Amino acid sequence: MTKGFSSIACRFLAAAASAFLFCSIAPAQVPEGPQTSAPPQANPAPEQKQGPPKPPPPEAGVTISVEVPVVTLDVIATTTNGDIIPGLKKENFKILEDGVPQAITNFAPTDAPITMVMLLEFDRTFYGAFSGQGKYWADALFPNLNQKDWIALVTYDIKPTLQVDFTQNKDEVRESIYRMYFPGFSESNIFDALLDTVDRLKGVKGKKSILVLSSGIDTFSKHTLDQTIKLLRQTDVTIFAVGLDKPLSNYLDLHRQLGGMRNMTFLQGENQLKTFAQMTGGFAWFPQFDGEIPGIMREVAAFLRHQYSLTYTPSNHSPDGKYRKVKVELVAPDGGPLTVTDQKGKKQKIVVYAREGYTAPKGGVGD
């Protein structure tokens, strides 16, 4: 078992989950400054007064223990042009689980600070072109972070390495990136790196995300693609991805140095990044020019700052351990289609980004 992110986990130990959560909830307030405050202690139980004698416990028998999950989704709504749709209310959302409408029990805009891990590919794959690209593109994120946002830096090649634990000091992360000069290995094991990062985040409560800057190419991870997808279905982490391959693949293609097999490798890497982002409610970008990066990083931050938190208790109480598909739609207050127009009054198509599903718990029978 890998060790989690220590500093941020300590700050969130006080947030105890009263039900089985599959998606993120708003993180607890974290004190500013470098000091790590001790988690608050629970209030002591009041002294019990003596009352009438309690009746004897019922005779032992067979009971069925069923765990009913509470599902919380972080949802982003935009037009097809990428414009975020603000001012939505509870009645504008409709949740379907395996096609069955669900009753939304809690709704709130998410305004908590960002808690993000930057997962950066840093290896000698294709002569280190991706590493250099990712290193300089990563710097464009920091102007979009606020003082209270938390960020950690993990790099990977043959294995993931925690470079900077969660901090609100953005300069610490930038300086760590600037000090990265020569990649050590040619291997690029993104499956292992992604799952290792998700595992580290298990101790972090609240809304959390991973920004992956990578080609998406995997050389020989211990985990397969199918295993990676299966495990990501069980996480509450939103994944955003910025593909690093386009400038290199375009250059090689222009000079007719890109063979069919190598081209398929790039396309496979892109498809994997898209899959990881889509299934977790995030988004993947594949820029071709450096000039696109500032806008993309602004979008990443904007997506995280304009999420809506939706909570529901599934109507299907069966503890079968199966994967359940979830779909979020936008509707008008009367239940009909929601109409969104631009400044010129032209109707805009709507895109909703949300986790595609979750794995139900397995119940059992106890004595």
Secondary structure, DSSP 8 states (H G I E B T S, - for coil): -----HHHHHHTTT---SS-B-S--------SSS-----------------S----------EEE----BEEEEEEEEETTS-B-----GGGEEEEETTEEE-EEEEEE--S--EEEEEEE-S-GGGGHHHHHHHHHHGGGGGG--TT-EEEEEEESSSEEEEEEEES-HHHHHHHHHT--S---S---HHHHHHHHHHHGGG--SS-EEEEEE----SS-SS-HHHHHHHHTT---EEEEEE--HHHHHHHHHTT---HHHHHHHHHHHHHHHHHHHHBT--EE--SSGGGHHHHHHHHHHHHHT-EEEEE--S----B--EEEEEEEEB-TTSSB--EE-TTS-EE-EEEE-B-EEE--B-EEE-
